[in-house]
Amino acid sequence: MVWSGRRGGFLYPSALHRTSLQELAMADLAFVVTVIASFALVVLVAKGVTKL
């Protein structure tokens, strides 16, 4: 998050004002899907290694 020191010295998150809630939700969903896919790949590799 980008913090800006304008407006009388108070800090406020300027990046939050430019990003819509839907974009944040889609980014969260993409992160969750990526993490699940990574764990699934690790499980498949582990199963393959145990068969050796």
PQR file with spaces between the fields and no chain letter, atoms N, CA, C, O and H, PARSE charges and radii, in Angstrom:
ATOM       1  N    MET     1       0.846   -1.168    0.000 -0.4000 1.5000
ATOM       2  CA   MET     1       0.000    0.000    0.000 -0.0000 2.0000
ATOM       3  C    MET     1       0.900    1.243    0.000  0.5500 1.7000
ATOM       4  O    MET     1       1.910    1.294    0.702 -0.5500 1.4000
ATOM       5  N    VAL     2       0.524    2.211   -0.776 -0.4000 1.5000
ATOM       6  CA   VAL     2       1.309    3.431   -0.885 -0.0000 2.0000
ATOM       7  C    VAL     2       0.732    4.473    0.052  0.5500 1.7000
ATOM       8  O    VAL     2      -0.464    4.764    0.019 -0.5500 1.4000
ATOM       9  H    VAL     2      -0.297    2.169   -1.346  0.4000 1.0000
ATOM      10  N    TRP     3       1.594    5.032    0.888 -0.4000 1.5000
ATOM      11  CA   TRP     3       1.154    6.062    1.831 -0.0000 2.0000
ATOM      12  C    TRP     3       1.643    7.412    1.347  0.5500 1.7000
ATOM      13  O    TRP     3       2.794    7.561    0.936 -0.5500 1.4000
ATOM      14  H    TRP     3       2.566    4.795    0.915  0.4000 1.0000
ATOM      15  N    SER     4       0.775    8.374    1.399 -0.4000 1.5000
ATOM      16  CA   SER     4       1.111    9.722    0.953 -0.0000 2.0000
ATOM      17  C    SER     4       1.055   10.677    2.131  0.5500 1.7000
ATOM      18  O    SER     4       0.167   10.576    2.978 -0.5500 1.4000
ATOM      19  H    SER     4      -0.160    8.253    1.733  0.4000 1.0000
ATOM      20  N    GLY     5       1.996   11.598    2.185 -0.4000 1.5000
ATOM      21  CA   GLY     5       2.061   12.518    3.307 -0.0000 2.0000
ATOM      22  C    GLY     5       1.370   13.845    3.060  0.5500 1.7000
ATOM      23  O    GLY     5       1.584   14.796    3.811 -0.5500 1.4000
ATOM      24  H    GLY     5       2.717   11.680    1.497  0.4000 1.0000
ATOM      25  N    ARG     6       0.554   13.931    2.035 -0.4000 1.5000
ATOM      26  CA   ARG     6      -0.160   15.178    1.752 -0.0000 2.0000
ATOM      27  C    ARG     6      -1.348   15.352    2.679  0.5500 1.7000
ATOM      28  O    ARG     6      -1.559   14.525    3.566 -0.5500 1.4000
ATOM      29  H    ARG     6       0.379   13.158    1.424  0.4000 1.0000
ATOM      30  N    ARG     7      -2.102   16.372    2.502 -0.4000 1.5000
ATOM      31  CA   ARG     7      -3.302   16.696    3.288 -0.0000 2.0000
ATOM      32  C    ARG     7      -2.959   17.052    4.726  0.5500 1.7000
ATOM      33  O    ARG     7      -3.408   16.384    5.658 -0.5500 1.4000
ATOM      34  H    ARG     7      -1.930   17.044    1.781  0.4000 1.0000
ATOM      35  N    GLY     8      -2.196   18.062    4.901 -0.4000 1.5000
ATOM      36  CA   GLY     8      -1.947   18.592    6.233 -0.0000 2.0000
ATOM      37  C    GLY     8      -1.096   17.699    7.120  0.5500 1.7000
ATOM      38  O    GLY     8      -1.186   17.775    8.346 -0.5500 1.4000
ATOM      39  H    GLY     8      -1.832   18.604    4.144  0.4000 1.0000
ATOM      40  N    GLY     9      -0.276   16.860    6.518 -0.4000 1.5000
ATOM      41  CA   GLY     9       0.618   16.027    7.300 -0.0000 2.0000
ATOM      42  C    GLY     9       0.027   14.703    7.748  0.5500 1.7000
ATOM      43  O    GLY     9       0.737   13.898    8.351 -0.5500 1.4000
ATOM      44  H    GLY     9      -0.203   16.798    5.523  0.4000 1.0000
ATOM      45  N    PHE    10      -1.235   14.450    7.480 -0.4000 1.5000
ATOM      46  CA   PHE    10      -1.837   13.172    7.861 -0.0000 2.0000
ATOM      47  C    PHE    10      -1.562   12.145    6.770  0.5500 1.7000
ATOM      48  O    PHE    10      -1.570   12.465    5.581 -0.5500 1.4000
ATOM      49  H    PHE    10      -1.812   15.105    6.991  0.4000 1.0000
ATOM      50  N    LEU    11      -1.322   10.931    7.184 -0.4000 1.5000
ATOM      51  CA   LEU    11      -1.069    9.857    6.233 -0.0000 2.0000
ATOM      52  C    LEU    11      -2.367    9.138    5.907  0.5500 1.7000
ATOM      53  O    LEU    11      -3.178    8.871    6.794 -0.5500 1.4000
ATOM      54  H    LEU    11      -1.315   10.672    8.150  0.4000 1.0000
ATOM      55  N    TYR    12      -2.557    8.830    4.651 -0.4000 1.5000
ATOM      56  CA   TYR    12      -3.730    8.066    4.251 -0.0000 2.0000
ATOM      57  C    TYR    12      -3.333    7.148    3.106  0.5500 1.7000
ATOM      58  O    TYR    12      -2.441    7.487    2.327 -0.5500 1.4000
ATOM      59  H    TYR    12      -1.899    9.047    3.931  0.4000 1.0000
ATOM      60  N    PRO    13      -3.977    5.993    2.990 -0.5600 1.5000
ATOM      61  CA   PRO    13      -3.617    5.049    1.924  0.2800 2.0000
ATOM      62  C    PRO    13      -4.164    5.501    0.575  0.5500 1.7000
ATOM      63  O    PRO    13      -5.346    5.320    0.284 -0.5500 1.4000
ATOM      64  N    SER    14      -3.300    6.087   -0.242 -0.4000 1.5000
ATOM      65  CA   SER    14      -3.763    6.604   -1.533 -0.0000 2.0000
ATOM      66  C    SER    14      -4.052    5.477   -2.515  0.5500 1.7000
ATOM      67  O    SER    14      -4.875    5.654   -3.413 -0.5500 1.4000
ATOM      68  H    SER    14      -2.340    6.234   -0.005  0.4000 1.0000
ATOM      69  N    ALA    15      -3.401    4.324   -2.374 -0.4000 1.5000
ATOM      70  CA   ALA    15      -3.644    3.215   -3.297 -0.0000 2.0000
ATOM      71  C    ALA    15      -5.040    2.639   -3.100  0.5500 1.7000
ATOM      72  O    ALA    15      -5.630    2.125   -4.050 -0.5500 1.4000
ATOM      73  H    ALA    15      -2.733    4.181   -1.644  0.4000 1.0000
ATOM      74  N    LEU    16      -5.572    2.713   -1.899 -0.4000 1.5000
ATOM      75  CA   LEU    16      -6.892    2.162   -1.620 -0.0000 2.0000
ATOM      76  C    LEU    16      -7.981    2.938   -2.353  0.5500 1.7000
ATOM      77  O    LEU    16      -9.012    2.369   -2.712 -0.5500 1.4000
ATOM      78  H    LEU    16      -5.093    3.130   -1.127  0.4000 1.0000
ATOM      79  N    HIS    17      -7.764    4.211   -2.574 -0.4000 1.5000
ATOM      80  CA   HIS    17      -8.761    5.031   -3.249 -0.0000 2.0000
ATOM      81  C    HIS    17      -8.826    4.727   -4.745  0.5500 1.7000
ATOM      82  O    HIS    17      -9.863    4.930   -5.376 -0.5500 1.4000
ATOM      83  H    HIS    17      -6.926    4.673   -2.283  0.4000 1.0000
ATOM      84  N    ARG    18      -7.725    4.242   -5.312 -0.4000 1.5000
ATOM      85  CA   ARG    18      -7.689    3.972   -6.747 -0.0000 2.0000
ATOM      86  C    ARG    18      -8.116    2.547   -7.086  0.5500 1.7000
ATOM      87  O    ARG    18      -8.387    2.259   -8.252 -0.5500 1.4000
ATOM      88  H    ARG    18      -6.882    4.076   -4.799  0.4000 1.0000
ATOM      89  N    THR    19      -8.184    1.649   -6.106 -0.4000 1.5000
ATOM      90  CA   THR    19      -8.471    0.245   -6.355 -0.0000 2.0000
ATOM      91  C    THR    19      -9.893   -0.078   -5.921  0.5500 1.7000
ATOM      92  O    THR    19     -10.295    0.214   -4.794 -0.5500 1.4000
ATOM      93  H    THR    19      -7.964    1.883   -5.159  0.4000 1.0000
ATOM      94  N    SER    20     -10.643   -0.681   -6.827 -0.4000 1.5000
ATOM      95  CA   SER    20     -12.019   -1.023   -6.496 -0.0000 2.0000
ATOM      96  C    SER    20     -12.065   -2.305   -5.675  0.5500 1.7000
ATOM      97  O    SER    20     -11.111   -3.083   -5.662 -0.5500 1.4000
ATOM      98  H    SER    20     -10.316   -0.918   -7.742  0.4000 1.0000
ATOM      99  N    LEU    21     -13.175   -2.511   -4.997 -0.4000 1.5000
ATOM     100  CA   LEU    21     -13.348   -3.698   -4.170 -0.0000 2.0000
ATOM     101  C    LEU    21     -13.339   -4.963   -5.018  0.5500 1.7000
ATOM     102  O    LEU    21     -12.845   -6.002   -4.581 -0.5500 1.4000
ATOM     103  H    LEU    21     -13.950   -1.879   -5.008  0.4000 1.0000
ATOM     104  N    GLN    22     -13.882   -4.879   -6.227 -0.4000 1.5000
ATOM     105  CA   GLN    22     -13.913   -6.052   -7.107 -0.0000 2.0000
ATOM     106  C    GLN    22     -12.503   -6.450   -7.524  0.5500 1.7000
ATOM     107  O    GLN    22     -12.199   -7.640   -7.606 -0.5500 1.4000
ATOM     108  H    GLN    22     -14.283   -4.035   -6.582  0.4000 1.0000
ATOM     109  N    GLU    23     -11.635   -5.471   -7.788 -0.4000 1.5000
ATOM     110  CA   GLU    23     -10.255   -5.790   -8.158 -0.0000 2.0000
ATOM     111  C    GLU    23      -9.525   -6.455   -7.000  0.5500 1.7000
ATOM     112  O    GLU    23      -8.741   -7.382   -7.208 -0.5500 1.4000
ATOM     113  H    GLU    23     -11.882   -4.505   -7.721  0.4000 1.0000
ATOM     114  N    LEU    24      -9.776   -5.988   -5.788 -0.4000 1.5000
ATOM     115  CA   LEU    24      -9.149   -6.604   -4.627 -0.0000 2.0000
ATOM     116  C    LEU    24      -9.650   -8.025   -4.431  0.5500 1.7000
ATOM     117  O    LEU    24      -8.869   -8.916   -4.094 -0.5500 1.4000
ATOM     118  H    LEU    24     -10.413   -5.235   -5.619  0.4000 1.0000
ATOM     119  N    ALA    25     -10.936   -8.248   -4.635 -0.4000 1.5000
ATOM     120  CA   ALA    25     -11.503   -9.588   -4.485 -0.0000 2.0000
ATOM     121  C    ALA    25     -10.930  -10.537   -5.536  0.5500 1.7000
ATOM     122  O    ALA    25     -10.633  -11.691   -5.229 -0.5500 1.4000
ATOM     123  H    ALA    25     -11.570   -7.525   -4.909  0.4000 1.0000
ATOM     124  N    MET    26     -10.773  -10.068   -6.759 -0.4000 1.5000
ATOM     125  CA   MET    26     -10.214  -10.912   -7.811 -0.0000 2.0000
ATOM     126  C    MET    26      -8.746  -11.233   -7.524  0.5500 1.7000
ATOM     127  O    MET    26      -8.293  -12.343   -7.802 -0.5500 1.4000
ATOM     128  H    MET    26     -11.015   -9.131   -7.009  0.4000 1.0000
ATOM     129  N    ALA    27      -8.009  -10.289   -6.979 -0.4000 1.5000
ATOM     130  CA   ALA    27      -6.615  -10.541   -6.626 -0.0000 2.0000
ATOM     131  C    ALA    27      -6.537  -11.567   -5.502  0.5500 1.7000
ATOM     132  O    ALA    27      -5.674  -12.445   -5.522 -0.5500 1.4000
ATOM     133  H    ALA    27      -8.376   -9.386   -6.754  0.4000 1.0000
ATOM     134  N    ASP    28      -7.434  -11.462   -4.520 -0.4000 1.5000
ATOM     135  CA   ASP    28      -7.467  -12.443   -3.435 -0.0000 2.0000
ATOM     136  C    ASP    28      -7.811  -13.831   -3.976  0.5500 1.7000
ATOM     137  O    ASP    28      -7.198  -14.821   -3.579 -0.5500 1.4000
ATOM     138  H    ASP    28      -8.135  -10.749   -4.504  0.4000 1.0000
ATOM     139  N    LEU    29      -8.778  -13.904   -4.873 -0.4000 1.5000
ATOM     140  CA   LEU    29      -9.168  -15.180   -5.451 -0.0000 2.0000
ATOM     141  C    LEU    29      -8.013  -15.797   -6.244  0.5500 1.7000
ATOM     142  O    LEU    29      -7.767  -16.999   -6.152 -0.5500 1.4000
ATOM     143  H    LEU    29      -9.276  -13.099   -5.196  0.4000 1.0000
ATOM     144  N    ALA    30      -7.317  -14.985   -7.010 -0.4000 1.5000
ATOM     145  CA   ALA    30      -6.177  -15.486   -7.786 -0.0000 2.0000
ATOM     146  C    ALA    30      -5.084  -16.002   -6.857  0.5500 1.7000
ATOM     147  O    ALA    30      -4.451  -17.014   -7.158 -0.5500 1.4000
ATOM     148  H    ALA    30      -7.516  -14.008   -7.085  0.4000 1.0000
ATOM     149  N    PHE    31      -4.852  -15.327   -5.737 -0.4000 1.5000
ATOM     150  CA   PHE    31      -3.845  -15.764   -4.776 -0.0000 2.0000
ATOM     151  C    PHE    31      -4.235  -17.110   -4.166  0.5500 1.7000
ATOM     152  O    PHE    31      -3.397  -18.004   -4.048 -0.5500 1.4000
ATOM     153  H    PHE    31      -5.367  -14.505   -5.493  0.4000 1.0000
ATOM     154  N    VAL    32      -5.492  -17.257   -3.781 -0.4000 1.5000
ATOM     155  CA   VAL    32      -5.957  -18.514   -3.172 -0.0000 2.0000
ATOM     156  C    VAL    32      -5.840  -19.664   -4.174  0.5500 1.7000
ATOM     157  O    VAL    32      -5.380  -20.748   -3.816 -0.5500 1.4000
ATOM     158  H    VAL    32      -6.173  -16.531   -3.876  0.4000 1.0000
ATOM     159  N    VAL    33      -6.248  -19.442   -5.411 -0.4000 1.5000
ATOM     160  CA   VAL    33      -6.157  -20.484   -6.434 -0.0000 2.0000
ATOM     161  C    VAL    33      -4.702  -20.870   -6.668  0.5500 1.7000
ATOM     162  O    VAL    33      -4.401  -22.053   -6.826 -0.5500 1.4000
ATOM     163  H    VAL    33      -6.622  -18.561   -5.702  0.4000 1.0000
ATOM     164  N    THR    34      -3.800  -19.906   -6.693 -0.4000 1.5000
ATOM     165  CA   THR    34      -2.380  -20.185   -6.892 -0.0000 2.0000
ATOM     166  C    THR    34      -1.811  -20.998   -5.744  0.5500 1.7000
ATOM     167  O    THR    34      -1.035  -21.927   -5.968 -0.5500 1.4000
ATOM     168  H    THR    34      -4.045  -18.945   -6.565  0.4000 1.0000
ATOM     169  N    VAL    35      -2.184  -20.660   -4.517 -0.4000 1.5000
ATOM     170  CA   VAL    35      -1.690  -21.407   -3.355 -0.0000 2.0000
ATOM     171  C    VAL    35      -2.214  -22.842   -3.378  0.5500 1.7000
ATOM     172  O    VAL    35      -1.457  -23.777   -3.116 -0.5500 1.4000
ATOM     173  H    VAL    35      -2.814  -19.905   -4.335  0.4000 1.0000
ATOM     174  N    ILE    36      -3.483  -23.025   -3.683 -0.4000 1.5000
ATOM     175  CA   ILE    36      -4.050  -24.375   -3.748 -0.0000 2.0000
ATOM     176  C    ILE    36      -3.376  -25.197   -4.847  0.5500 1.7000
ATOM     177  O    ILE    36      -3.074  -26.373   -4.645 -0.5500 1.4000
ATOM     178  H    ILE    36      -4.098  -22.265   -3.896  0.4000 1.0000
ATOM     179  N    ALA    37      -3.142  -24.588   -5.996 -0.4000 1.5000
ATOM     180  CA   ALA    37      -2.472  -25.299   -7.092 -0.0000 2.0000
ATOM     181  C    ALA    37      -1.043  -25.667   -6.708  0.5500 1.7000
ATOM     182  O    ALA    37      -0.562  -26.740   -7.073 -0.5500 1.4000
ATOM     183  H    ALA    37      -3.388  -23.633   -6.160  0.4000 1.0000
ATOM     184  N    SER    38      -0.366  -24.796   -5.982 -0.4000 1.5000
ATOM     185  CA   SER    38       0.995  -25.087   -5.541 -0.0000 2.0000
ATOM     186  C    SER    38       1.015  -26.274   -4.578  0.5500 1.7000
ATOM     187  O    SER    38       1.859  -27.161   -4.702 -0.5500 1.4000
ATOM     188  H    SER    38      -0.756  -23.924   -5.686  0.4000 1.0000
ATOM     189  N    PHE    39       0.095  -26.290   -3.629 -0.4000 1.5000
ATOM     190  CA   PHE    39       0.028  -27.410   -2.694 -0.0000 2.0000
ATOM     191  C    PHE    39      -0.321  -28.710   -3.423  0.5500 1.7000
ATOM     192  O    PHE    39       0.223  -29.764   -3.095 -0.5500 1.4000
ATOM     193  H    PHE    39      -0.590  -25.569   -3.529  0.4000 1.0000
ATOM     194  N    ALA    40      -1.207  -28.645   -4.393 -0.4000 1.5000
ATOM     195  CA   ALA    40      -1.557  -29.842   -5.154 -0.0000 2.0000
ATOM     196  C    ALA    40      -0.343  -30.371   -5.917  0.5500 1.7000
ATOM     197  O    ALA    40      -0.137  -31.582   -5.999 -0.5500 1.4000
ATOM     198  H    ALA    40      -1.649  -27.789   -4.660  0.4000 1.0000
ATOM     199  N    LEU    41       0.449  -29.476   -6.468 -0.4000 1.5000
ATOM     200  CA   LEU    41       1.659  -29.885   -7.180 -0.0000 2.0000
ATOM     201  C    LEU    41       2.658  -30.532   -6.228  0.5500 1.7000
ATOM     202  O    LEU    41       3.285  -31.531   -6.581 -0.5500 1.4000
ATOM     203  H    LEU    41       0.282  -28.492   -6.401  0.4000 1.0000
ATOM     204  N    VAL    42       2.813  -29.989   -5.047 -0.4000 1.5000
ATOM     205  CA   VAL    42       3.720  -30.573   -4.053 -0.0000 2.0000
ATOM     206  C    VAL    42       3.244  -31.964   -3.658  0.5500 1.7000
ATOM     207  O    VAL    42       4.060  -32.872   -3.502 -0.5500 1.4000
ATOM     208  H    VAL    42       2.304  -29.177   -4.760  0.4000 1.0000
ATOM     209  N    VAL    43       1.947  -32.144   -3.497 -0.4000 1.5000
ATOM     210  CA   VAL    43       1.392  -33.450   -3.136 -0.0000 2.0000
ATOM     211  C    VAL    43       1.661  -34.462   -4.247  0.5500 1.7000
ATOM     212  O    VAL    43       2.052  -35.595   -3.968 -0.5500 1.4000
ATOM     213  H    VAL    43       1.284  -31.406   -3.624  0.4000 1.0000
ATOM     214  N    LEU    44       1.455  -34.066   -5.494 -0.4000 1.5000
ATOM     215  CA   LEU    44       1.714  -34.973   -6.609 -0.0000 2.0000
ATOM     216  C    LEU    44       3.181  -35.357   -6.689  0.5500 1.7000
ATOM     217  O    LEU    44       3.499  -36.520   -6.940 -0.5500 1.4000
ATOM     218  H    LEU    44       1.137  -33.146   -5.720  0.4000 1.0000
ATOM     219  N    VAL    45       4.064  -34.423   -6.485 -0.4000 1.5000
ATOM     220  CA   VAL    45       5.508  -34.715   -6.506 -0.0000 2.0000
ATOM     221  C    VAL    45       5.868  -35.643   -5.355  0.5500 1.7000
ATOM     222  O    VAL    45       6.653  -36.574   -5.535 -0.5500 1.4000
ATOM     223  H    VAL    45       3.806  -33.478   -6.282  0.4000 1.0000
ATOM     224  N    ALA    46       5.308  -35.402   -4.178 -0.4000 1.5000
ATOM     225  CA   ALA    46       5.587  -36.253   -3.023 -0.0000 2.0000
ATOM     226  C    ALA    46       5.098  -37.682   -3.258  0.5500 1.7000
ATOM     227  O    ALA    46       5.785  -38.635   -2.892 -0.5500 1.4000
ATOM     228  H    ALA    46       4.671  -34.646   -4.032  0.4000 1.0000
ATOM     229  N    LYS    47       3.932  -37.839   -3.856 -0.4000 1.5000
ATOM     230  CA   LYS    47       3.427  -39.179   -4.164 -0.0000 2.0000
ATOM     231  C    LYS    47       4.303  -39.867   -5.183  0.5500 1.7000
ATOM     232  O    LYS    47       4.533  -41.073   -5.090 -0.5500 1.4000
ATOM     233  H    LYS    47       3.374  -37.064   -4.154  0.4000 1.0000
ATOM     234  N    GLY    48       4.797  -39.123   -6.155 -0.4000 1.5000
ATOM     235  CA   GLY    48       5.696  -39.695   -7.164 -0.0000 2.0000
ATOM     236  C    GLY    48       7.017  -40.114   -6.566  0.5500 1.7000
ATOM     237  O    GLY    48       7.580  -41.130   -6.974 -0.5500 1.4000
ATOM     238  H    GLY    48       4.610  -38.144   -6.232  0.4000 1.0000
ATOM     239  N    VAL    49       7.524  -39.368   -5.619 -0.4000 1.5000
ATOM     240  CA   VAL    49       8.801  -39.691   -4.990 -0.0000 2.0000
ATOM     241  C    VAL    49       8.669  -40.946   -4.134  0.5500 1.7000
ATOM     242  O    VAL    49       9.588  -41.763   -4.083 -0.5500 1.4000
ATOM     243  H    VAL    49       7.066  -38.543   -5.287  0.4000 1.0000
ATOM     244  N    THR    50       7.526  -41.103   -3.459 -0.4000 1.5000
ATOM     245  CA   THR    50       7.357  -42.281   -2.598 -0.0000 2.0000
ATOM     246  C    THR    50       7.235  -43.568   -3.405  0.5500 1.7000
ATOM     247  O    THR    50       7.497  -44.648   -2.876 -0.5500 1.4000
ATOM     248  H    THR    50       6.779  -40.440   -3.500  0.4000 1.0000
ATOM     249  N    LYS    51       6.844  -43.476   -4.669 -0.4000 1.5000
ATOM     250  CA   LYS    51       6.736  -44.673   -5.506 -0.0000 2.0000
ATOM     251  C    LYS    51       8.106  -45.124   -6.017  0.5500 1.7000
ATOM     252  O    LYS    51       8.223  -46.244   -6.515 -0.5500 1.4000
ATOM     253  H    LYS    51       6.631  -42.598   -5.099  0.4000 1.0000
ATOM     254  N    LEU    52       9.124  -44.308   -5.911 -0.4000 1.5000
ATOM     255  CA   LEU    52      10.453  -44.669   -6.421 -0.0000 2.0000
ATOM     256  C    LEU    52      11.158  -45.670   -5.582  0.5500 1.7000
ATOM     257  O    LEU    52      12.282  -46.059   -5.899 -0.5500 1.4000
ATOM     258  H    LEU    52       9.028  -43.398   -5.506  0.4000 1.0000
